Amino acid sequence: MGQQCSLFSSVQELGEVLDEIQAAKASGLPKDLSGICGFDGFIDTFIELENPDSMESFGPKVAEAAGIATSFTARHQGDRFGGNGPLFASALHAFFHQEVAITYIGALGEEEVLPVFREALEDKMKRMITLAEPAHSDCLEFRDGKVMLSDLRTCAEIHWDRLLERMNPEDLDAELRQCNFVGAVNWGKLVNVGSIWEGISKSLAKLGRTPKEVPFFMDLAEFEQRPLDDQKALVELVSTITKECDTILSFNLKEAWQMAAVFGADFKGKKAPAEIAELASYLFEQIDVDRIVIHPNDGAACASQNGAVYVPGPFCQKPLISTGAGDTFGAGVMAARLLGLSDAAIIVCGACASGYYVRTGKFPTVGQILDLAEQWKTDSLPERL
């Protein structure tokens, strides 16, 4: 690995990083922030598997029953709003104590925003633009992960031309002239969303925004079903966006392995902190992007022109909820970037935001992230907060 690498092995080593976050909070969170988030929308049905309660034991039992039948006990937890974008936007809203104006664009209803999204988002978003009916996912939740069973038929309707049909171009230009950030998630399931990512970045340039002025956060969200040609085209798209914006490309560990394979590298199964930092650095060298972020369940890595860094995270053995943890991590990263924090502080914010969410089912403020970190430092962080 050509880059300099910093590995933090425990929360006790993160004192200066946590002090940096505390200082940013003490100096006052920025006011009058505004941005665009999108571009999906799901209705999620949550199902908690009781027996077996782990993916590790569930898989073999399903395989053994092939050609016959089997059944398992589970608890239905009900339906809620979902999609990476709505969860990301909600978490970002919470981080800044509601002092952020977010325009959410996504699949929230055919002609108008459905009640499930209005109830969840109306008091959090400045404006909501719907492009299509939401997709639907049944989320099978285990103590060691989740299985998403998704009906994605409406996802193909999320594209630039539809956005221009549903949003007055003058209104879109007005949003882009003043926006402080763009949060774009779930490229993996939105097969035509690249046209929106590209359309926004080109519009920023056309409107005269200063290059690198606008942070642009991207999360691909389980893209293994996308053809290899699409994945290679994505790399070119990210390069195009990077010319205009300050880009962050975020992966979970599995997605990072898959992206490395696009370039012919085999990192699969490599989970040690040094290996994850090396993977982040490798992807940064291959992709024209300002930051690469990788978030396994128990830590996070970031690579940029400043080098690579790995930090541990406040791992939760039995999460109260796991769906949305990655989006909350991403929101913590985006928020920390907007605060101008270092790479280490950016991923610590993401890891602690996710750690709070999986213990509570709620999106944290920056103060709650710091409170969690204090408990973590004293080895008194419980499984529930």
C-alpha positions in Angstrom: 0.0 0.0 0.0 1.5 3.3 -1.1 -0.4 5.6 1.3 0.5 6.4 4.9 -1.9 4.5 7.2 -3.1 5.2 10.8 -4.7 2.4 12.7 -6.5 3.1 15.9 -7.1 -0.1 17.9 -9.3 1.1 20.8 -11.6 3.9 21.8 -9.0 5.0 24.4 -6.7 5.9 21.5 -9.3 8.2 20.0 -9.1 10.9 22.6 -7.9 13.7 20.3 -10.4 12.7 17.6 -13.3 12.9 20.1 -11.9 16.2 21.4 -12.1 17.5 17.8 -15.8 16.5 17.5 -16.5 18.1 20.9 -14.8 21.3 19.9 -16.9 21.5 16.7 -20.1 21.0 18.8 -18.9 23.7 21.3 -18.2 26.2 18.6 -21.8 25.8 17.3 -23.3 23.8 14.6 -23.7 25.6 11.2 -27.0 27.4 10.6 -29.0 27.7 7.4 -27.7 24.4 5.9 -29.7 23.1 2.9 -29.3 20.2 0.6 -30.8 17.6 -1.6 -31.1 13.9 -0.6 -32.5 10.9 -2.6 -33.5 9.1 -4.6 -35.3 5.9 -3.5 -38.3 5.1 -1.4 -39.4 1.8 0.2 -42.1 0.5 2.4 -40.4 -2.0 4.7 -42.0 -4.9 6.5 -39.9 -6.1 9.4 -39.8 -9.7 10.4 -37.6 -10.8 13.4 -36.6 -14.4 13.1 -36.7 -16.2 16.5 -35.6 -19.7 15.8 -33.1 -19.9 14.2 -32.1 -16.3 15.2 -28.9 -16.2 13.1 -28.1 -16.1 9.4 -25.4 -18.6 10.1 -27.8 -21.3 11.2 -30.7 -20.2 9.0 -28.9 -20.9 5.7 -28.2 -24.6 6.3 -31.7 -25.2 7.6 -33.2 -23.8 4.4 -30.8 -25.8 2.3 -31.7 -29.0 4.1 -35.4 -28.4 3.4 -34.9 -27.9 -0.4 -37.5 -29.9 -2.3 -39.7 -30.4 0.8 -40.8 -27.5 3.0 -39.9 -26.0 6.3 -41.1 -23.3 8.7 -39.6 -21.0 11.3 -41.0 -18.9 14.2 -40.8 -15.2 13.7 -42.3 -11.9 15.0 -43.8 -9.4 12.6 -42.7 -6.0 13.6 -45.0 -4.1 11.2 -44.5 -1.7 8.3 -42.5 1.5 8.3 -41.1 4.0 5.8 -37.9 2.9 4.3 -35.3 3.2 1.6 -31.7 4.3 2.0 -32.5 7.9 1.1 -35.4 8.6 3.6 -33.4 7.0 6.4 -30.2 8.9 5.5 -32.1 12.2 5.3 -33.9 11.6 8.6 -30.6 10.8 10.3 -28.9 13.9 8.9 -31.9 16.0 10.1 -31.5 14.6 13.6 -27.8 15.2 13.7 -28.1 18.9 13.2 -30.9 19.3 15.7 -33.4 19.9 12.9 -31.4 23.0 11.8 -31.1 21.8 8.2 -33.4 22.3 5.2 -33.5 19.1 3.2 -35.3 18.6 -0.1 -36.1 14.9 -0.5 -36.5 13.5 -4.0 -37.5 9.9 -4.5 -40.1 7.2 -4.8 -42.7 8.3 -2.3 -46.0 7.7 -4.3 -47.3 7.6 -7.8 -48.8 11.1 -8.0 -48.5 12.4 -4.4 -46.6 11.5 -1.3 -48.1 8.5 0.5 -49.3 8.9 4.1 -46.6 6.6 5.5 -43.9 9.0 4.1 -45.8 12.1 5.1 -46.1 10.9 8.6 -42.4 10.0 8.8 -40.9 12.9 6.8 -43.2 15.9 6.5 -41.9 17.6 9.7 -38.3 16.8 8.8 -38.0 17.8 5.1 -38.3 21.3 3.7 -39.9 19.8 0.6 -40.7 16.3 -0.9 -40.8 15.5 -4.6 -42.1 12.1 -5.6 -41.0 10.4 -8.8 -42.7 7.0 -8.6 -44.4 4.4 -6.4 -42.2 3.1 -3.6 -40.5 -0.3 -3.8 -41.3 -2.8 -1.1 -39.0 -4.9 1.0 -39.6 -7.7 3.5 -36.7 -7.4 6.0 -35.8 -10.7 7.7 -33.8 -9.6 10.7 -31.3 -11.9 12.5 -28.9 -11.1 15.3 -26.0 -11.3 12.9 -27.4 -9.6 9.9 -30.5 -9.3 7.7 -32.0 -10.6 4.5 -33.9 -8.2 2.3 -36.6 -9.6 -0.1 -37.3 -6.7 -2.4 -39.8 -5.9 -5.1 -37.9 -3.4 -7.2 -40.1 -3.0 -10.2 -40.7 0.7 -9.7 -37.0 1.5 -9.2 -36.4 1.8 -12.9 -38.7 4.9 -13.0 -36.1 7.0 -11.0 -34.3 9.0 -13.7 -33.4 12.5 -14.7 -36.2 13.0 -17.2 -38.8 12.0 -14.6 -37.2 14.4 -12.1 -37.6 17.3 -14.6 -41.2 16.3 -15.2 -42.0 16.4 -11.5 -39.9 19.4 -10.5 -40.0 22.7 -12.2 -36.4 23.3 -13.6 -36.3 26.8 -12.2 -37.1 25.4 -8.8 -34.4 22.8 -9.2 -31.9 25.4 -10.2 -32.8 27.5 -7.2 -32.2 24.5 -4.9 -28.8 23.8 -6.5 -27.7 27.5 -6.3 -27.9 27.4 -2.5 -27.4 23.8 -1.6 -24.6 22.9 0.8 -24.6 19.2 0.1 -26.0 16.3 -2.0 -26.7 12.9 -0.4 -27.2 10.3 -3.2 -27.8 6.7 -2.1 -28.9 3.3 -3.4 -27.3 3.3 -6.8 -27.4 -0.5 -6.7 -31.2 -0.8 -6.9 -32.0 2.3 -8.9 -30.8 1.2 -12.3 -31.3 4.6 -14.0 -30.4 6.9 -11.1 -26.9 7.7 -12.5 -28.6 10.1 -14.9 -29.8 12.1 -11.8 -26.4 12.0 -10.2 -24.8 13.2 -13.4 -27.6 15.8 -14.1 -27.1 17.4 -10.7 -23.3 17.6 -10.9 -23.5 19.1 -14.4 -26.2 21.5 -13.3 -24.0 22.7 -10.4 -21.3 23.5 -12.9 -23.7 25.2 -15.3 -25.0 27.4 -12.5 -21.4 28.5 -11.7 -20.9 26.8 -8.4 -17.2 26.7 -7.4 -15.6 23.3 -8.1 -15.3 21.2 -4.9 -17.7 23.6 -3.1 -20.5 21.1 -2.7 -19.9 17.8 -0.8 -21.5 14.9 -2.7 -22.0 11.7 -0.7 -22.6 8.5 -2.6 -23.5 5.1 -1.2 -24.0 2.2 -3.6 -26.1 -0.1 -1.4 -25.7 -3.7 -2.4 -24.9 -3.5 -6.1 -23.9 -7.1 -6.9 -26.9 -7.6 -9.1 -25.7 -4.8 -11.4 -23.8 -6.0 -14.5 -20.1 -5.5 -14.6 -20.4 -3.0 -17.4 -22.7 -0.9 -15.2 -20.1 -1.1 -12.4 -17.3 0.1 -14.7 -19.6 2.9 -16.0 -20.2 3.9 -12.4 -16.5 4.5 -11.9 -16.5 6.9 -14.8 -19.6 8.6 -13.4 -17.9 9.1 -10.0 -15.0 10.7 -11.9 -17.3 13.1 -13.6 -19.0 14.1 -10.4 -15.6 14.5 -8.7 -14.6 17.2 -11.2 -17.4 19.4 -9.8 -18.0 18.2 -6.2 -16.1 17.1 -3.1 -17.0 13.4 -3.3 -17.4 10.7 -0.7 -18.0 7.1 -1.9 -19.1 4.8 0.9 -19.2 1.0 1.0 -20.0 -1.7 3.5 -17.3 -4.3 3.6 -18.9 -6.7 1.2 -19.5 -4.0 -1.3 -15.9 -2.8 -1.0 -14.7 -6.4 -1.7 -17.0 -6.4 -4.8 -15.7 -3.1 -6.1 -12.1 -4.2 -5.7 -12.9 -7.2 -7.8 -14.0 -4.9 -10.6 -10.3 -3.9 -10.8 -9.1 -7.4 -10.5 -8.1 -7.4 -6.8 -9.2 -10.1 -4.4 -9.8 -8.8 -0.9 -12.7 -11.1 -0.1 -12.7 -12.4 3.4 -10.1 -9.9 4.6 -11.5 -8.3 7.7 -8.5 -7.2 9.9 -8.2 -3.5 10.4 -5.0 -3.2 8.5 -6.6 -5.1 5.6 -9.6 -2.9 5.5 -7.5 0.2 5.6 -5.4 -1.3 2.7 -8.7 -2.0 0.8 -9.8 1.6 1.3 -6.4 2.9 0.0 -6.5 0.5 -3.0 -10.0 1.7 -4.0 -8.9 5.3 -3.6 -6.0 4.7 -6.0 -8.4 3.1 -8.5 -11.3 5.6 -8.4 -11.2 9.3 -9.1 -12.9 10.4 -5.8 -12.0 12.6 -2.9 -12.7 10.0 -0.1 -13.3 6.3 0.1 -15.1 5.2 3.2 -15.7 1.5 4.3 -17.8 0.5 7.2 -17.7 -3.1 8.5 -19.9 -3.8 11.6 -17.1 -3.1 14.1 -15.2 -0.1 12.8 -14.6 2.1 9.7 -11.9 3.1 7.3 -11.3 6.2 5.2 -8.8 6.9 2.5 -8.1 10.3 0.9 -5.2 12.3 -0.3 -4.3 12.6 3.4 -3.7 8.8 3.6 -5.7 5.9 5.1 -7.1 5.6 8.6 -9.0 2.9 10.4 -11.0 3.4 13.7 -12.8 0.8 15.8 -16.6 1.2 16.4 -18.9 0.7 19.3 -20.0 -2.8 18.2 -23.4 -4.0 19.4 -23.7 -7.8 19.8 -27.5 -7.9 19.6 -28.8 -4.8 17.7 -32.3 -3.6 18.5 -32.6 -2.9 14.7 -30.1 -3.2 11.9 -32.0 -1.9 8.9 -30.9 1.7 8.6 -27.6 1.3 10.4 -25.6 1.9 7.3 -27.7 4.9 6.3 -27.2 6.4 9.8 -23.5 5.8 9.5 -23.5 7.7 6.2 -25.4 10.6 7.7 -22.9 10.8 10.4 -20.1 10.9 7.8 -21.9 13.6 5.8 -22.6 15.7 8.9 -19.0 15.5 10.0 -17.8 16.5 6.6 -20.1 19.5 6.7 -18.4 20.4 10.1 -15.0 20.3 8.3 -13.7 17.5 10.5 -10.6 15.3 9.8 -10.9 11.9 8.1 -10.6 10.1 11.4 -13.3 12.2 13.0 -15.6 11.7 10.0 -15.6 8.0 10.4 -15.8 8.1 14.2 -19.0 10.2 13.8 -20.4 7.7 11.4 -19.5 4.7 13.6 -20.9 6.3 16.7 -24.1 7.4 14.9 -24.6 3.8 13.8 -23.8 2.5 17.2 -26.4 4.7 18.8 -29.0 3.8 16.2 -28.7 0.0 16.6 -29.1 0.3 20.3 -32.1 2.7 20.3 -33.8 2.6 16.9 -33.5 6.4 16.9 -31.3 8.8 15.0 -28.8 10.6 17.2 -27.8 14.2 17.6 -24.1 15.1 17.8 -24.5 15.4 21.6 -25.9 11.9 21.8 -23.0 10.6 19.7 -20.5 12.2 22.2 -22.4 10.8 25.2 -22.2 7.3 23.6 -18.4 7.8 23.1 -17.9 8.7 26.7 -19.6 5.5 27.9 -17.6 3.6 25.3 -14.4 5.0 26.6 -15.2 3.8 30.1 -16.2 0.3 29.0 -19.7 1.0 30.3 -21.6 1.1 27.0 -24.6 -1.1 27.2 -26.4 -3.1 24.5 -29.4 -0.7 24.9 -29.4 3.0 25.6 
